[in-house]
Amino acid sequence: MRANNCRYEFAYIGRAVARCAIASISVCLLLHIDARATESIGADTESIHVGSLPEAVDVLGARYGYAITLETPPYVYSGDLQDERALRSDSTGTSKIAGPTLLAAKGVPVTLRLRPSAHVDKVGILSLVKDLAQTESSADHGAHFRVEQDGDVFHIIPTEVRDAKCNWAAYTPLFDTRISIPTKERSLLETVEAVCSALETANHIPVRLLVYPLNTLHYTNSTAGANDEVARTALTRTLTGLDRKLTWRVFYDIPMNSYLLSIIFVSPRTPSAIPPQPVPAAPSSSASASSNSASHATPKH
């Protein structure tokens, strides 16, 4: 039955998988940022230029090892969309891909100013994620976003988007939906599917898994459920506590009239490029009290 379900999913969302494959290639490239897109702006800070919010989230996650989830709303205003074929045009701007228009969200270029990972804790990553959401919200296209923190997980959540006539309107995020799921032992995959099913029932819109680590989700069991709980909280709890961190993102696909959910691994925290500081000599007895006090001071970030 599981094999049949997987084949069904892959057959149904072939177009979306192709899009995701392109995005995955972009992620791999981002993890080896081109030197032309990176510049040093200080002894311990560098500036990295990316073309969209998802790419920026990938960079932050890969560098600092935190789970940063991303939800994006349905974009219906023409100024918020672009033909995907334009993303793969030649140097003259002419698309090399024939066929019907494939609309996708227009990216907002972002410049990230990043410190070494050793200098960024939960307070620091929260600040970076909030700055990123503010930059996206201040652009002349796209959506407005808020940020929430749930332990070591950071959520970027849409709050407003333009309608077809370019009027800003409040948007209720999909994962703000309150859901209930019977508590019982399941595989993580079954729990995630139960969350998707509950969201679909509540909103009357299909919610489908797009990309996910099949072995990890299928072969890991846990006792889980939800009782009139925000779906975002339920899904976050389901995906935390594993040996390897997981994060997720969801977007709305207009042609498919569906929300597509991807669950991906968080890259391990990038080692700091700042060399370790030399260990000071043992303090004299007269200075030991002040030295011990300083050793417990909160580091500056």
Backbone as CSV, one residue per row, in Angstrom:
resi,resn,N_x,N_y,N_z,CA_x,CA_y,CA_z,C_x,C_y,C_z
1,MET,0.832,-1.211,0.000,0.000,0.000,0.000,0.864,1.257,0.000
2,ARG,1.942,1.252,0.829,2.821,2.413,0.865,3.463,2.668,-0.487
3,ALA,3.906,1.589,-1.155,4.527,1.759,-2.465,3.529,2.339,-3.451
4,ASN,2.276,1.890,-3.400,1.272,2.413,-4.307,1.015,3.883,-4.043
5,ASN,0.953,4.257,-2.755,0.748,5.662,-2.415,1.877,6.524,-2.938
6,CYS,3.128,6.040,-2.779,4.272,6.815,-3.246,4.216,6.996,-4.753
7,ARG,3.858,5.900,-5.459,3.788,6.026,-6.919,2.705,7.018,-7.324
8,TYR,1.594,6.987,-6.583,0.514,7.927,-6.877,0.965,9.355,-6.683
9,GLU,1.646,9.610,-5.557,2.102,10.970,-5.290,3.046,11.461,-6.373
10,PHE,4.028,10.608,-6.750,5.006,11.046,-7.728,4.352,11.266,-9.087
11,ALA,3.373,10.431,-9.432,2.712,10.612,-10.718,1.879,11.884,-10.723
12,TYR,1.198,12.134,-9.619,0.286,13.272,-9.561,1.010,14.602,-9.596
13,ILE,2.166,14.670,-8.946,2.836,15.964,-8.818,4.123,16.009,-9.632
14,GLY,4.101,15.387,-10.802,5.299,15.366,-11.633,5.810,16.749,-11.969
15,ARG,4.896,17.656,-12.317,5.328,19.007,-12.660,5.956,19.706,-11.463
16,ALA,5.348,19.535,-10.295,5.888,20.172,-9.093,7.232,19.591,-8.713
17,VAL,7.410,18.286,-8.903,8.697,17.665,-8.599,9.778,18.228,-9.505
18,ALA,9.429,18.440,-10.773,10.409,19.023,-11.694,10.831,20.399,-11.215
19,ARG,9.846,21.171,-10.749,10.168,22.499,-10.225,11.048,22.387,-8.999
20,CYS,10.706,21.423,-8.127,11.474,21.253,-6.903,12.892,20.795,-7.191
21,ALA,13.054,19.990,-8.246,14.398,19.539,-8.617,15.264,20.723,-8.995
22,ILE,14.671,21.649,-9.726,15.405,22.864,-10.086,15.783,23.636,-8.835
23,ALA,14.817,23.720,-7.908,15.100,24.420,-6.652,16.191,23.728,-5.867
24,SER,16.195,22.391,-5.874,17.212,21.636,-5.137,18.595,21.893,-5.697
25,ILE,18.678,21.990,-7.026,19.960,22.319,-7.646,20.420,23.681,-7.182
26,SER,19.467,24.609,-7.088,19.810,25.945,-6.609,20.334,25.898,-5.192
27,VAL,19.704,25.046,-4.354,20.157,24.920,-2.971,21.583,24.407,-2.924
28,CYS,21.873,23.382,-3.728,23.233,22.832,-3.747,24.237,23.898,-4.164
29,LEU,23.838,24.703,-5.130,24.738,25.764,-5.564,24.926,26.791,-4.465
30,LEU,23.850,27.047,-3.715,23.944,28.025,-2.642,24.895,27.577,-1.554
31,LEU,24.970,26.275,-1.350,25.856,25.765,-0.307,27.317,25.903,-0.708
32,HIS,27.565,26.213,-1.978,28.909,26.499,-2.463,28.851,27.847,-3.190
33,ILE,28.517,28.877,-2.411,28.232,30.191,-2.979,29.360,30.666,-3.889
34,ASP,28.981,31.127,-5.067,29.930,31.682,-6.026,30.618,32.880,-5.403
35,ALA,31.921,32.966,-5.593,32.689,34.059,-5.000,32.193,35.413,-5.472
36,ARG,31.608,35.471,-6.675,31.128,36.746,-7.194,29.913,37.231,-6.426
37,ALA,29.220,36.331,-5.737,28.030,36.705,-4.985,28.339,36.916,-3.512
38,THR,29.585,36.762,-3.126,29.984,36.874,-1.732,31.113,37.885,-1.607
39,GLU,31.009,38.748,-0.607,32.075,39.700,-0.391,32.302,39.890,1.095
40,SER,33.547,40.064,1.458,33.879,40.298,2.851,33.607,41.754,3.187
41,ILE,32.906,42.007,4.302,32.617,43.388,4.701,33.134,43.660,6.110
42,GLY,33.985,42.804,6.591,34.557,43.008,7.907,35.412,41.824,8.278
43,ALA,36.096,41.940,9.408,36.997,40.870,9.816,36.263,39.560,10.028
44,ASP,35.012,39.618,10.477,34.281,38.386,10.759,32.888,38.381,10.139
45,THR,32.660,39.181,9.107,31.341,39.271,8.473,31.483,39.229,6.963
46,GLU,30.543,38.539,6.316,30.526,38.536,4.865,29.127,38.825,4.365
47,SER,29.056,39.350,3.147,27.786,39.694,2.537,27.497,38.704,1.418
48,ILE,26.326,38.070,1.460,25.939,37.089,0.464,24.653,37.552,-0.214
49,HIS,24.656,37.552,-1.542,23.520,38.021,-2.319,22.755,36.824,-2.886
50,VAL,21.449,36.775,-2.628,20.603,35.707,-3.154,19.380,36.325,-3.820
51,GLY,18.654,35.501,-4.578,17.597,36.050,-5.415,16.184,35.917,-4.894
52,SER,15.999,35.229,-3.754,14.634,35.037,-3.289,14.620,34.658,-1.819
53,LEU,13.424,34.721,-1.229,13.260,34.348,0.176,13.609,32.881,0.429
54,PRO,13.129,31.920,-0.378,13.526,30.524,-0.125,15.030,30.311,-0.176
55,GLU,15.710,30.974,-1.111,17.166,30.834,-1.190,17.826,31.400,0.063
56,ALA,17.318,32.526,0.548,17.880,33.124,1.757,17.693,32.201,2.960
57,VAL,16.525,31.572,3.064,16.271,30.629,4.151,17.235,29.447,4.065
58,ASP,17.491,28.969,2.845,18.441,27.868,2.665,19.837,28.254,3.146
59,VAL,20.257,29.466,2.826,21.590,29.919,3.226,21.696,30.010,4.749
60,LEU,20.692,30.612,5.386,20.729,30.746,6.843,20.723,29.373,7.520
61,GLY,19.874,28.465,7.024,19.811,27.139,7.611,21.120,26.383,7.468
62,ALA,21.737,26.478,6.280,22.986,25.765,6.018,24.134,26.330,6.850
63,ARG,24.133,27.626,7.073,25.249,28.247,7.784,25.164,28.033,9.294
64,TYR,23.940,28.144,9.839,23.812,28.169,11.293,23.171,26.915,11.868
65,GLY,22.630,26.024,11.038,22.123,24.753,11.517,20.819,24.814,12.277
66,TYR,20.044,25.884,12.101,18.742,25.987,12.741,17.635,25.645,11.741
67,ALA,16.549,25.080,12.262,15.385,24.808,11.420,14.597,26.103,11.236
68,ILE,14.454,26.519,9.982,13.692,27.720,9.641,12.607,27.295,8.654
69,THR,11.366,27.301,9.098,10.287,26.898,8.208,9.806,28.101,7.412
70,LEU,9.188,27.814,6.279,8.715,28.884,5.392,7.360,28.515,4.826
71,GLU,6.403,29.406,5.005,5.091,29.275,4.382,4.896,30.465,3.448
72,THR,4.443,30.200,2.247,4.145,31.282,1.313,2.691,31.183,0.878
73,PRO,2.046,32.325,0.611,0.621,32.322,0.291,0.376,32.090,-1.199
74,PRO,-0.869,31.896,-1.594,-1.186,31.882,-3.027,-0.993,33.286,-3.605
75,TYR,-0.197,33.389,-4.656,-0.001,34.660,-5.332,-0.915,34.701,-6.556
76,VAL,-1.759,35.727,-6.632,-2.689,35.832,-7.757,-2.528,37.141,-8.521
77,TYR,-1.863,38.130,-7.910,-1.642,39.391,-8.611,-0.510,39.219,-9.614
78,SER,-0.709,39.714,-10.838,0.268,39.501,-11.917,1.641,40.048,-11.568
79,GLY,1.686,41.126,-10.800,2.968,41.719,-10.447,3.771,40.901,-9.463
80,ASP,3.157,39.903,-8.865,3.851,39.029,-7.920,4.304,37.733,-8.571
81,LEU,4.034,37.579,-9.874,4.316,36.335,-10.572,5.222,36.567,-11.764
82,GLN,5.912,35.524,-12.163,6.730,35.560,-13.369,6.696,34.195,-14.037
83,ASP,7.026,34.180,-15.332,7.069,32.930,-16.068,8.330,32.171,-15.660
84,GLU,8.170,30.944,-15.170,9.323,30.154,-14.763,10.346,30.015,-15.875
85,ARG,9.889,30.027,-17.132,10.811,29.854,-18.245,11.810,30.990,-18.315
86,ALA,11.410,32.170,-17.801,12.319,33.319,-17.822,13.519,33.088,-16.928
87,LEU,13.372,32.198,-15.938,14.480,31.908,-15.031,15.582,31.124,-15.727
88,ARG,15.259,30.550,-16.890,16.231,29.740,-17.602,16.417,30.276,-19.021
89,SER,16.457,31.601,-19.139,16.614,32.247,-20.431,18.078,32.363,-20.807
90,ASP,18.326,32.618,-22.069,19.704,32.831,-22.499,20.111,34.269,-22.221
91,SER,21.301,34.638,-22.652,21.848,35.957,-22.319,21.061,37.100,-22.938
92,THR,20.262,36.820,-23.963,19.471,37.877,-24.602,18.113,38.041,-23.946
93,GLY,17.824,37.186,-22.949,16.543,37.265,-22.272,15.469,36.438,-22.945
94,THR,15.829,35.667,-23.950,14.865,34.844,-24.663,14.801,33.459,-24.035
95,SER,13.599,33.027,-23.721,13.450,31.713,-23.108,13.795,30.620,-24.098
96,LYS,14.526,29.624,-23.616,14.886,28.484,-24.457,13.870,27.349,-24.322
97,ILE,12.851,27.544,-23.492,11.906,26.476,-23.218,10.569,26.802,-23.856
98,ALA,10.108,25.936,-24.729,8.827,26.131,-25.380,7.716,25.557,-24.518
99,GLY,6.486,25.972,-24.808,5.369,25.410,-24.077,4.565,26.483,-23.379
100,PRO,3.583,26.078,-22.608,2.712,27.045,-21.935,3.443,27.796,-20.831
101,THR,2.895,28.938,-20.479,3.453,29.736,-19.402,3.394,28.964,-18.079
102,LEU,4.489,28.999,-17.326,4.554,28.358,-16.015,4.800,29.454,-14.982
103,LEU,3.746,29.893,-14.329,3.858,31.011,-13.411,4.407,30.566,-12.062
104,ALA,5.295,31.364,-11.527,5.870,31.129,-10.203,6.037,32.470,-9.511
105,ALA,6.185,32.435,-8.195,6.356,33.674,-7.437,7.628,34.387,-7.861
106,LYS,7.524,35.686,-8.011,8.692,36.500,-8.358,9.557,36.685,-7.111
107,GLY,10.835,36.399,-7.247,11.728,36.496,-6.103,12.049,37.930,-5.710
108,VAL,12.372,38.104,-4.451,12.851,39.390,-3.931,14.325,39.230,-3.608
109,PRO,15.223,39.897,-4.350,16.658,39.786,-4.056,16.966,40.237,-2.630
110,VAL,17.859,39.514,-1.978,18.192,39.787,-0.578,19.708,39.763,-0.418
111,THR,20.222,40.683,0.372,21.627,40.672,0.756,21.722,40.298,2.230
112,LEU,22.367,39.189,2.499,22.526,38.701,3.873,23.906,39.086,4.383
113,ARG,23.965,39.689,5.539,25.240,40.019,6.175,25.418,39.068,7.352
114,LEU,26.347,38.152,7.174,26.432,36.998,8.070,27.735,36.961,8.853
115,ARG,27.608,36.663,10.132,28.762,36.460,10.990,29.077,34.975,11.063
116,PRO,30.251,34.597,11.524,30.580,33.172,11.673,29.577,32.477,12.577
117,SER,29.372,31.184,12.350,28.347,30.453,13.082,28.590,30.456,14.584
118,ALA,29.854,30.466,15.007,30.160,30.442,16.435,29.671,31.707,17.139
119,HIS,29.410,32.776,16.381,28.993,34.045,16.967,27.478,34.228,16.943
120,VAL,26.734,33.243,16.461,25.287,33.405,16.299,24.558,32.305,17.070
121,ASP,23.831,32.706,18.106,23.018,31.763,18.880,21.552,31.959,18.519
122,LYS,20.636,31.475,19.367,19.215,31.585,19.056,18.759,33.036,18.967
123,VAL,19.315,33.894,19.803,18.964,35.311,19.740,19.443,35.908,18.411
124,GLY,20.643,35.525,18.008,21.200,36.046,16.769,20.446,35.570,15.544
125,ILE,20.095,34.278,15.496,19.387,33.768,14.323,17.984,34.349,14.266
126,LEU,17.364,34.576,15.421,16.040,35.205,15.432,16.108,36.591,14.821
127,SER,17.148,37.346,15.169,17.322,38.682,14.601,17.499,38.625,13.086
128,LEU,18.302,37.654,12.608,18.520,37.518,11.173,17.230,37.143,10.448
129,VAL,16.458,36.239,11.030,15.211,35.816,10.395,14.209,36.967,10.372
130,LYS,14.141,37.745,11.445,13.244,38.900,11.467,13.665,39.941,10.427
131,ASP,14.962,40.182,10.299,15.443,41.118,9.277,15.069,40.630,7.883
132,LEU,15.194,39.323,7.667,14.857,38.750,6.375,13.374,38.939,6.075
133,ALA,12.516,38.652,7.053,11.077,38.823,6.862,10.721,40.284,6.617
134,GLN,11.403,41.207,7.302,11.148,42.628,7.117,11.562,43.075,5.723
135,THR,12.700,42.590,5.238,13.147,42.930,3.892,12.139,42.450,2.855
136,GLU,11.678,41.221,3.013,10.685,40.667,2.088,9.388,41.468,2.148
137,SER,8.968,41.858,3.342,7.705,42.579,3.512,7.776,44.001,2.982
138,SER,8.988,44.535,2.859,9.154,45.920,2.401,9.329,46.039,0.893
139,ALA,9.398,44.913,0.195,9.616,44.935,-1.251,8.358,45.416,-1.976
140,ASP,8.521,45.759,-3.271,7.391,46.244,-4.056,6.563,45.121,-4.660
141,HIS,6.888,43.876,-4.326,6.073,42.738,-4.733,6.240,41.629,-3.703
142,GLY,5.398,40.620,-3.791,5.473,39.543,-2.814,4.421,39.697,-1.731
143,ALA,4.735,39.232,-0.538,3.779,39.228,0.573,4.399,39.878,1.800
144,HIS,3.584,40.038,2.829,4.055,40.506,4.125,4.134,39.305,5.070
145,PHE,5.143,39.302,5.920,5.411,38.133,6.758,5.627,38.534,8.214
146,ARG,5.363,37.560,9.079,5.725,37.680,10.493,6.633,36.503,10.844
147,VAL,7.267,36.578,12.020,8.174,35.518,12.471,7.726,35.031,13.838
148,GLU,7.724,33.724,14.014,7.454,33.115,15.316,8.580,32.158,15.658
149,GLN,8.864,32.052,16.955,9.880,31.114,17.431,9.220,30.046,18.274
150,ASP,9.587,28.789,18.017,9.098,27.661,18.806,10.314,26.846,19.236
151,GLY,10.888,27.191,20.378,12.122,26.544,20.827,13.271,26.878,19.901
152,ASP,13.845,25.851,19.269,14.959,26.056,18.349,14.491,26.166,16.891
153,VAL,13.178,26.263,16.693,12.622,26.344,15.338,12.056,27.736,15.114
154,PHE,12.301,28.283,13.909,11.871,29.630,13.575,10.958,29.574,12.346
155,HIS,9.799,30.216,12.455,8.792,30.148,11.406,8.649,31.503,10.713
156,ILE,8.696,31.501,9.387,8.384,32.679,8.585,6.996,32.456,8.007
157,ILE,6.052,33.348,8.385,4.627,33.103,8.154,4.002,34.290,7.430
158,PRO,3.259,34.066,6.354,2.634,35.186,5.632,1.443,35.753,6.398
159,THR,1.268,37.063,6.311,0.149,37.736,6.976,-0.730,38.501,5.996
160,GLU,-0.164,38.985,4.882,-0.919,39.739,3.881,-0.411,39.406,2.486
161,VAL,-1.311,39.453,1.514,-0.938,39.248,0.116,-1.926,40.030,-0.737
162,ARG,-1.513,40.392,-1.960,-2.392,41.177,-2.821,-3.357,40.285,-3.593
163,ASP,-4.567,40.805,-3.812,-5.524,40.082,-4.629,-5.263,40.381,-6.107
164,ALA,-6.108,39.854,-6.979,-5.891,39.992,-8.423,-5.920,41.440,-8.878
165,LYS,-6.529,42.342,-8.078,-6.624,43.764,-8.438,-5.568,44.607,-7.718
166,CYS,-4.604,43.960,-7.102,-3.475,44.631,-6.437,-3.852,45.263,-5.102
167,ASN,-4.929,44.832,-4.508,-5.316,45.337,-3.191,-4.763,44.408,-2.108
168,TRP,-4.101,45.002,-1.108,-3.586,44.200,-0.007,-4.745,43.670,0.826
169,ALA,-4.645,42.406,1.218,-5.694,41.789,2.027,-5.044,40.881,3.057
170,ALA,-5.658,40.816,4.230,-5.156,39.919,5.279,-5.240,38.477,4.782
171,TYR,-4.247,37.694,5.150,-4.190,36.296,4.730,-4.081,35.414,5.968
172,THR,-4.940,34.421,6.045,-4.868,33.455,7.143,-4.000,32.289,6.707
173,PRO,-2.825,32.121,7.290,-1.919,31.047,6.860,-2.544,29.671,7.034
174,LEU,-2.203,28.783,6.125,-2.715,27.422,6.176,-2.445,26.776,7.526
175,PHE,-1.224,26.949,8.041,-0.833,26.249,9.266,-1.264,26.969,10.533
176,ASP,-2.049,28.053,10.401,-2.741,28.630,11.556,-4.001,27.831,11.884
177,THR,-4.407,26.957,10.972,-5.601,26.142,11.169,-5.454,25.264,12.407
178,ARG,-6.495,25.212,13.200,-6.498,24.333,14.377,-7.013,22.960,13.948
179,ILE,-6.279,21.934,14.352,-6.616,20.577,13.934,-6.657,19.640,15.133
180,SER,-7.339,18.517,14.946,-7.362,17.450,15.947,-7.035,16.131,15.257
181,ILE,-6.132,15.367,15.865,-5.709,14.057,15.339,-5.687,13.084,16.509
182,PRO,-6.302,11.908,16.376,-6.260,10.939,17.477,-4.821,10.608,17.875
183,THR,-4.578,10.521,19.164,-3.244,10.187,19.664,-3.042,8.679,19.619
184,LYS,-2.027,8.261,18.876,-1.677,6.839,18.823,-0.290,6.705,18.218
185,GLU,0.261,5.519,18.273,1.583,5.290,17.702,1.462,5.157,16.179
186,ARG,2.285,5.921,15.478,2.334,5.894,14.029,3.778,6.105,13.596
187,SER,4.031,5.881,12.318,5.289,6.358,11.744,5.182,7.865,11.598
188,LEU,6.326,8.540,11.533,6.295,9.985,11.330,5.606,10.330,10.024
189,LEU,5.795,9.495,9.011,5.147,9.747,7.731,3.626,9.711,7.883
190,GLU,3.120,8.752,8.623,1.676,8.667,8.833,1.161,9.869,9.617
191,THR,1.963,10.349,10.573,1.549,11.526,11.338,1.518,12.757,10.460
192,VAL,2.546,12.925,9.624,2.568,14.065,8.700,1.379,13.993,7.745
193,GLU,1.099,12.802,7.237,-0.046,12.632,6.335,-1.356,12.948,7.060
194,ALA,-1.437,12.597,8.353,-2.635,12.909,9.130,-2.800,14.417,9.288
195,VAL,-1.687,15.129,9.490,-1.737,16.593,9.569,-2.246,17.165,8.245
196,CYS,-1.703,16.682,7.138,-2.136,17.154,5.812,-3.616,16.878,5.598
197,SER,-4.069,15.692,5.990,-5.475,15.333,5.822,-6.382,16.227,6.662
198,ALA,-5.961,16.521,7.889,-6.757,17.388,8.753,-6.831,18.804,8.185
199,LEU,-5.723,19.295,7.643,-5.714,20.617,7.019,-6.618,20.644,5.794
200,GLU,-6.556,19.584,4.999,-7.384,19.512,3.801,-8.869,19.494,4.164
201,THR,-9.220,18.750,5.185,-10.615,18.683,5.618,-11.110,20.032,6.119
202,ALA,-10.267,20.722,6.877,-10.670,22.004,7.466,-10.765,23.124,6.441
203,ASN,-9.896,23.079,5.408,-9.827,24.190,4.449,-10.420,23.861,3.080
204,HIS,-10.769,22.606,2.864,-11.361,22.170,1.591,-10.433,22.436,0.406
205,ILE,-9.125,22.322,0.660,-8.107,22.471,-0.384,-7.100,21.346,-0.195
206,PRO,-6.709,20.648,-1.255,-5.742,19.557,-1.099,-4.416,20.049,-0.527
207,VAL,-3.853,19.249,0.380,-2.529,19.506,0.947,-1.730,18.239,0.720
208,ARG,-0.699,18.315,-0.131,0.016,17.121,-0.570,1.494,17.207,-0.207
209,LEU,2.066,16.057,0.094,3.508,15.982,0.312,4.216,16.023,-1.032
210,LEU,5.229,16.862,-1.126,5.978,17.003,-2.374,7.312,16.276,-2.286
211,VAL,8.157,16.682,-1.378,9.478,16.082,-1.183,9.653,15.797,0.298
212,TYR,10.182,14.621,0.626,10.388,14.282,2.029,11.360,13.111,2.125
213,PRO,12.080,12.977,3.242,13.020,11.853,3.433,12.246,10.591,3.792
214,LEU,11.959,9.764,2.804,11.064,8.619,2.969,11.540,7.679,4.073
215,ASN,12.814,7.289,4.049,13.303,6.320,5.039,13.169,6.849,6.462
216,THR,13.558,8.107,6.660,13.494,8.686,8.003,12.063,8.732,8.509
217,LEU,11.148,9.193,7.689,9.766,9.337,8.138,9.049,7.985,8.241
218,HIS,9.354,7.086,7.330,8.639,5.814,7.299,9.085,4.869,8.420
219,TYR,10.384,4.894,8.749,10.912,3.927,9.705,11.089,4.494,11.109
220,THR,10.586,5.697,11.359,10.635,6.272,12.706,9.219,6.364,13.246
221,ASN,8.983,5.726,14.380,7.657,5.721,14.995,7.624,6.619,16.221
222,SER,6.449,7.144,16.503,6.246,7.912,17.728,4.758,7.935,18.046
223,THR,4.454,8.196,19.308,3.062,8.365,19.714,2.740,9.845,19.654
224,ALA,1.811,10.215,18.798,1.547,11.633,18.568,0.070,11.840,18.301
225,GLY,-0.356,13.076,18.484,-1.726,13.468,18.203,-1.867,14.964,18.400
226,ALA,-3.071,15.467,18.224,-3.334,16.896,18.402,-4.782,17.063,18.824
227,ASN,-5.011,17.972,19.754,-6.365,18.227,20.243,-6.664,19.713,20.104
228,ASP,-7.346,20.064,19.007,-7.675,21.469,18.716,-6.423,22.333,18.835
229,GLU,-5.398,21.927,18.124,-4.082,22.552,18.207,-3.716,23.198,16.877
230,VAL,-2.971,24.289,16.933,-2.488,24.923,15.709,-1.632,23.919,14.943
231,ALA,-1.908,23.757,13.662,-1.223,22.732,12.857,0.280,22.945,12.831
232,ARG,0.701,24.176,12.836,2.137,24.484,12.809,2.831,23.889,14.039
233,THR,2.209,24.033,15.187,2.780,23.496,16.418,2.816,21.973,16.380
234,ALA,1.741,21.372,15.887,1.673,19.908,15.820,2.737,19.354,14.878
235,LEU,2.912,19.980,13.716,3.902,19.483,12.764,5.314,19.700,13.291
236,THR,5.557,20.845,13.908,6.890,21.116,14.461,7.246,20.084,15.521
237,ARG,6.311,19.785,16.401,6.572,18.788,17.448,6.851,17.417,16.840
238,THR,6.138,17.082,15.785,6.326,15.788,15.126,7.736,15.642,14.564
239,LEU,8.301,16.732,14.052,9.566,16.655,13.329,10.782,16.974,14.181
240,THR,10.593,17.280,15.457,11.739,17.586,16.321,12.126,16.352,17.130
241,GLY,13.353,16.393,17.664,13.825,15.324,18.523,14.528,14.190,17.816
242,LEU,14.719,14.302,16.505,15.453,13.272,15.776,16.945,13.546,15.835
243,ASP,17.739,12.549,15.475,19.191,12.735,15.454,19.584,13.825,14.476
244,ARG,18.839,13.931,13.393,19.113,14.947,12.386,17.919,15.861,12.265
245,LYS,18.152,17.172,12.267,17.054,18.130,12.263,16.320,18.132,10.923
246,LEU,15.009,18.355,11.028,14.171,18.488,9.851,13.503,19.855,9.875
247,THR,13.264,20.406,8.699,12.483,21.630,8.580,11.480,21.425,7.464
248,TRP,10.627,22.413,7.225,9.607,22.240,6.197,9.230,23.586,5.584
249,ARG,8.646,23.494,4.413,8.113,24.671,3.742,6.897,24.266,2.929
250,VAL,6.016,25.199,2.739,4.782,24.924,2.001,4.501,26.089,1.066
251,PHE,4.058,25.780,-0.139,3.638,26.819,-1.078,2.376,26.357,-1.789
252,TYR,1.694,27.323,-2.388,0.452,27.021,-3.085,0.721,26.981,-4.576
253,ASP,0.316,25.871,-5.212,0.490,25.720,-6.650,-0.844,26.010,-7.337
254,ILE,-0.884,27.090,-8.117,-2.141,27.531,-8.722,-2.711,26.505,-9.705
255,PRO,-1.922,26.001,-10.684,-2.508,25.042,-11.630,-3.060,23.789,-10.956
256,MET,-2.395,23.340,-9.904,-2.844,22.130,-9.212,-3.915,22.414,-8.169
257,ASN,-4.133,23.713,-7.863,-5.092,24.093,-6.824,-4.817,23.314,-5.546
258,SER,-3.553,23.285,-5.136,-3.148,22.508,-3.971,-2.012,23.208,-3.240
259,TYR,-1.955,22.973,-1.938,-0.765,23.316,-1.174,0.187,22.133,-1.244
260,LEU,1.468,22.428,-1.445,2.484,21.389,-1.537,3.470,21.565,-0.383
261,LEU,3.626,20.521,0.390,4.473,20.536,1.579,5.738,19.731,1.328
262,SER,6.885,20.345,1.586,8.170,19.654,1.490,8.807,19.601,2.872
263,ILE,9.382,18.459,3.208,10.104,18.274,4.462,11.540,17.914,4.113
264,ILE,12.477,18.675,4.621,13.879,18.513,4.226,14.786,18.527,5.452
265,PHE,15.962,17.948,5.296,16.947,17.956,6.365,17.571,19.343,6.500
266,VAL,17.910,19.694,7.726,18.664,20.914,7.998,20.141,20.577,7.887
267,SER,20.871,21.354,7.126,22.307,21.114,6.983,23.006,21.315,8.324
268,PRO,24.040,20.521,8.611,24.792,20.723,9.851,25.366,22.125,9.916
269,ARG,25.477,22.631,11.101,26.005,23.983,11.322,27.388,24.114,10.707
270,THR,27.609,25.156,9.917,28.896,25.399,9.280,29.931,25.782,10.331
271,PRO,31.087,25.117,10.372,32.112,25.489,11.355,32.523,26.940,11.212
272,SER,32.845,27.548,12.325,33.257,28.945,12.304,34.589,29.102,11.604
273,ALA,34.693,30.198,10.832,35.949,30.493,10.161,36.892,31.281,11.061
274,ILE,36.409,31.699,12.230,37.226,32.482,13.157,38.094,31.539,13.974
275,PRO,39.403,31.710,13.958,40.271,30.806,14.712,40.005,30.903,16.201
276,PRO,40.183,29.813,16.951,39.949,29.848,18.395,40.909,30.804,19.076
277,GLN,40.443,31.431,20.143,41.268,32.363,20.891,42.243,31.593,21.777
278,PRO,43.451,32.100,21.974,44.414,31.411,22.831,43.921,31.327,24.266
279,VAL,44.223,30.214,24.914,43.816,30.039,26.314,44.720,30.888,27.196
280,PRO,44.151,31.755,28.047,44.987,32.611,28.896,45.717,31.801,29.950
281,ALA,46.798,32.342,30.421,47.568,31.684,31.480,46.743,31.605,32.749
282,ALA,47.044,30.627,33.577,46.303,30.460,34.831,46.425,31.715,35.671
283,PRO,45.307,32.233,36.181,45.363,33.477,36.959,46.003,33.251,38.323
284,SER,46.552,34.323,38.871,47.100,34.244,40.231,45.950,34.132,41.208
285,SER,46.245,33.722,42.448,45.185,33.525,43.441,44.432,34.813,43.710
286,SER,45.097,35.963,43.635,44.430,37.219,43.918,43.455,37.602,42.825
287,ALA,43.640,37.041,41.599,42.778,37.413,40.479,41.775,36.334,40.145
288,SER,41.803,35.196,40.871,40.971,34.060,40.479,39.490,34.363,40.572
289,ALA,39.060,35.121,41.569,37.629,35.395,41.719,37.092,36.164,40.533
290,SER,37.786,37.220,40.107,37.314,38.012,38.974,37.384,37.217,37.690
291,SER,38.392,36.335,37.557,38.516,35.539,36.352,37.373,34.553,36.233
292,ASN,37.036,33.874,37.333,35.933,32.910,37.309,34.620,33.594,37.015
293,SER,34.429,34.805,37.542,33.212,35.540,37.281,33.094,35.868,35.812
294,ALA,34.185,36.268,35.205,34.154,36.651,33.784,33.878,35.455,32.903
295,SER,34.334,34.273,33.316,34.175,33.100,32.467,32.721,32.715,32.285
296,HIS,31.825,33.195,33.168,30.424,32.863,33.062,29.602,34.008,32.481
297,ALA,30.273,35.055,32.038,29.535,36.193,31.468,28.928,35.800,30.142
298,THR,27.783,36.363,29.821,27.127,36.089,28.551,27.941,36.679,27.406
299,PRO,28.298,35.890,26.403,29.085,36.427,25.295,28.291,37.442,24.505
300,LYS,28.997,38.390,23.918,28.354,39.388,23.077,28.194,38.827,21.673
301,HIS,27.064,39.147,21.038,26.789,38.656,19.680,26.448,39.847,18.797
